[in-house]
């Protein structure tokens, strides 16, 4: 509890210390990482008070809070409904107990469903959930059932990610010991195709590789990343970006707190040159429905970059992986299966 109190103090201090980083009106606020749903009403309000003291927040700003289903008790949801938070991101991951147990999640399927229904009953209509596909031993039918349950709950936004096996996790140990076999890329690809088909049938907009929404429910916060807007990250591991550089705080709570208290935050910084900016633009823009805009590439980076982009794009047009839509270049559904590999071919290495 002491570390929690010290961390909250440091978060408030960092907001004050870095108040000059963003001078623009802030349109989105996102409470993510860790478990922000464990904050009390007073702790959450204190963060908002500091935020409003040092920054200009737009009226009607999108304010999202991440939460695990098991943290969203009726009492917690009621508290959040009375706070400035107006969007919930719920880490559902699956509506099947077997899959949740395999992923070592603390909640069960019943809690996943209840957290969504209770949030809706409390007045939250802007809700997004995370779902995971590519889970070992999960069939297409089970994956489609997961999607069907999300549709039945009338969730207006969902993010779907393929399971990745990280080092030093239970999954990694099971795979290394031969107790578990990862899903083959082809099978995971089939689940992604089923995802695209099912969401399209439900009139969801596939606006980024992993993100789908009903009209009017785009994640404004995440969209700002993909559109290259400036952002400020507060807290351990938090990243910030101001067009000229990117920096990230130390990923250690105690060191982060000590640095903030000493007035010398522990962070690393990377300067962003033209080539890096171009590569990052292609990587992010190509994942979205807004695509890559050739005239923007020419204006922002120069004719050399546009010439290279056009040269690389030609073969993907002929292969049916990219298409031209008015003034932009976007991935086809087939291309979305190979998004990262396609983007890499556009990178320039000086």
N, C-alpha and C positions, 0 to 999 in steps of 0.2 A: 504493500500500500504506500510505503514511503517513496519508492521509486516512481509510482504512478503520480503522486503529488509533485515530486521533483520534475517529472517529465512534463506535466501540465504547466508548471511554472516556466520551464524552458521554452515550451511552445509559444507561450504568451510573450516571452522576452524576444524570441526570434522574430515574431511578427512585428514587434516594435523596431528591432535592429535593422530589419530589411524593408522598412516601409517605403524606401525610395526605389526599390527594384522595379515595381510596377506602378506607373503613374496613371495608367488607363483605368476606366471604370471596370470593376470586376463583374463579369456576367455569370460566372459559375464558381461554386465552392464544392469541394469534394472531400469528404472525410473517409479516407481509405487506409488500408494497411493495418496490421494488428487487429484490434477489436474495438473500434470506436463506439460500438453499441454498448460497451460496458461503462461508458461515461454516465454520470448522474446528470439530472436536469441542471443543477447548479454549475457543474463542471462544463457542460456543454454551453450554457449561457455565458459563462465567463469567456470562453473562446470567441463567441459571437460578439461580446462587448468589446474585446480587444480588436477584433477584426474591423468592426465599424469605427473604432476610435482612430485607426491608422490608415484605413483604405476606404475608397468610395465603392459601395456595393450597389449595383443597379437594382431598381425596383423590379420585383418579380424574378430575381436571379434564380437560376436552377441551383438548388442546394441538396446534394446527394450524401447519403450516409450508407456505408457498407455494413452489413450485419449478417451473422450466421443465424440460421433458423432457430437454433436452440437458445439463442440470446433474446429472441423477439417474443418475450412473454407478453401477455395482455397488458400488464402494467408498464412494461418498457415501451410498447407500441403507443399506449395512451400518452406517455410522457413525450415521445417523439412527435406525436401529432399536435401537441401543444407548443412545440418548439418551432424555430424557423425552417427546419428540415422539411422539404416538400417533395423529395424523391428518395425511394429506398432501393438499394441494390442488395438483393438477398442471395446468398451463396447456396442455392439449392443443390446444384450439381447433378442430382438424380432423384427420381421419385420411387426408386427401388432399393429396399433395405440391403440386398446382397451387394449391390454396387457401392453403396455408401460405406458398408463395412469393409469392403475391399480397399476403398480409398481412405480408410481410417478416419472417417468423419464422425464428429461427436453427435450429430443429429440423426434422426431416422425419417423415413418417408412421411409418416403421419405429422411430424413436427414441420417438415418442409411445406406440406399443404396447409397446415394450420397457420403458419407464419404469414403466408400470402393472404389467406381468407381474412384473418384477424386484422391485417394491415389495411385491407380494402374496407372492412367494416368500420375502421377508425377514420376513414376519409382519405387514405392514400390511393389515388388513382394512377399516379406516375410511379410504376414499379418495374424494375428489371430483375431478371433472375439469370443465374449462370447455369448452364447445362454442359455436361462433359460427354463426348462421344469417343469411340475408339477404346472403350474399356474392355479388357480381356474377357472373353467368354460372354460378351453381350451381343445378342443377335440384332439384325435389322428390325425385327418385330418389337423387341424390347426398347430399342432406341425410338422407334416411331410411337410406341406407347408413352414414352417420356414426353415427347412433343405433344401428343394428344392431350395429356394431362395439363400441360402448360396452356394449350389453347382453351381447354374447358374452364380453366381458372381465369381466362380473359386477361392474362398478363399482356400489357401493350408493348413490351420490349424484352428481348432475350439476347443473351450473349452465349454462343456455343463454341467450345474449344475442344480440340483433340487432346486426349490425355498424353502428357509427356512424363517420361520416367526420369526423375531427377536423382543424381547421385546421393548416397547416404539416406535414402528413404526406404520404407518397408517394401515398396514396389520394386525398387532396385535390387534389394537383397533377394526377394522372391525370384526375380528374373535371373539373377546371377547364380542362384542355387538350382535353377531348373524347375522350381515349383510352379512357376507361372510363365506363360508364353505371351509376349506382347502381341497385340492385334496386328496382323499384316497390313502394310500400307494400302493395299488394294481394298481390303475390307473396310478400313477406316475411311477411304475415299468414297466407298459406296454409302456409308452412313452420312458423309457430308453431302453427297448428291441427294439422299433422301431428305436431309434437312432443307436444302434449297427448294426441293419440290413441295414439301409439306408447308413451308412458310409462305411460298408463293400462292398456294391454294387458299391460304387463310388471309390473303391480302397484306402480308407483311412486306415491308420494303427491305431488301437486302442491301443496306447502304454501306457496309464495310464487311470484309471477309468473314468476320466472326460475329457481326451484329445485325440484328433484324428488329424492325419496329413497325407499329401501326403509324399511319400518317399523323404527324404532330408530336410524336414521342421519340424523336431522335435524341440521343445523348448529346446535349450541347457541350458538355465538358469534354468528353472524349473526341468529339468532332473538332474541337479547337486544337487538339494535338495533331490530328490528321491534316488539318488545314494550315498548320505551321504557325499558329498564334503564340504569343508570349504566354508564359505561365510561371507561377511562383510556387515552389514546394516547401512546406514547413514540416520539420521533424526529422527523425533518424531515417536515413536512406532516401529522403525526398529529393527529387530532381527539379531543377529550375532551368528556364530557357528564355533568352531575350533577343533572339535572332543572331546575336554576335557570338555568344558563348553558351555552353551548357555546364551546369555545375550540380554536384550531388553531395549531400551531407553524409557524414560517416555512418556506417550501418551498425552502430553499437550504442545502445541507449545511454550507458554511463559516460562514455567518451563524448557523446553528443551533448549531454547535460553539462558536463564540465566545461566544454568549449564555449557553449552559450553563456554560462555564468561568468566565465573569464572575459567575455567580450571578444573572443577569438575563435569563431566557429570553425570546426574541423570539417573541411570540405575540399573536394577536388574540382578542378575546372578544365574544360576543354574549349579552346578557341575554334570557331567554325569558319573555315575558309570557303571559297566559292564551290570547289569540287565537293566538299563534304555536304554543303547545303544542297547542291544538286542531287547527290546520291540519296540524301534523306528525303528530299521532295519526291523523287521517283518511288522510293520504297513505301512511303506512306500514302501518297496520292493514288498510286496504282491499286491500292487495296480498297478504294472507295468508289461510290457511284459518281463522284465528282471528277475522278480520273486525272490524267496528266494533260495539261493544256499546252500545246506547242508554243503558242504566242507568249505565254507566261514564262516558259523556259527561255525563250529568246530574250525577253525583256529583263528577266532577273539574273540570268547566268551568261548569256551571250550566244552568238551564232555557232561557236564551236560545239557547245553542248547540245544545241538543237540539231545540228547536223548529225552528231553521234546518235542522239535519240531516234531520229528518223531512220537512220541506217539500221539500227538494231530492231526497230519496230517492224520493218518490212517483212521479215521471215515469220513473225508471229501473226501478222495479218493473213498471210497466205496459209498458215497452219490452222487458222480459225481460233486462235487463242487470245487475240486482241481484235478490237473493232473500233472504227471511228464513229463517234456520235456527235454530230454538229462540230463544235470546236474542241472536243476532248477525245482522248484515247482511253478506253476502258477495257478491262478483262471480260471475256465471254465467260459463261458458266464453266466451260471446259478449262479456260485459262485460270479460273479461281482455284482449281485443284492444284495448280503449279505456281501460285502467286509469288512465293519467295524466290523460286528458281528463275522465273521470268524477270523479276525486278533486278536480280543480281547481274543479269546480262547487260543491263543498261548502266551499271556503275562504271565510273571512270576512276582509274587509279593513277594518280600523278607520280 
